[in-house]
């Protein structure tokens, strides 16, 4: 790795230091992507992983379990399926890192359990994402993008716009355009069924 010029005369290198065992807990709304993406990061860093899919997505959970079982030695990567009690039992153990994607209420539970062992945590929690709309915009583009952002994956995306802050001069026009694009998206969806 090249040494930055502002650190002239110093030496730089990369030294991987795996954490060892990472617990990855995924949500129901992106049950595959939000399980596999953190897993890729964990194993490329040299860690072992235990995966806990959401019990609210049982078919996806089974797909992940079968895929992991047929791909990895369970000593390195394994899947633990089950309900809330299983999650609680997992969280009672010490891990070297916990990666959780989901809501804030469960995020607090994960953080509290991790704190007992001083376990570092990555929490990807849903938020209240505002969308700010000024009057110096193309209203058609803004309305189309807001509608798409809100309704992608049935609105179950962490960064879906939850509320709008709109300049009062364009509010009536924006609302009319939003209605138009939402109705268009519904018709496109129905035609594709």
Secondary structure as UniProt FT lines:
FT   HELIX           5..7
FT   TURN            8..9
FT   STRAND          21..25
FT   TURN            29..32
FT   HELIX           33..44
FT   TURN            45..46
FT   STRAND          48..52
FT   TURN            55..56
FT   HELIX           58..71
FT   TURN            74..76
FT   STRAND          77..79
FT   HELIX           84..91
FT   STRAND          97..102
FT   HELIX           104..116
FT   TURN            117..118
FT   STRAND          120..125
FT   STRAND          129..133
FT   HELIX           139..151
FT   HELIX           152..155
FT   TURN            158..159
FT   STRAND          161..166
FT   TURN            168..170
FT   HELIX           171..191
//
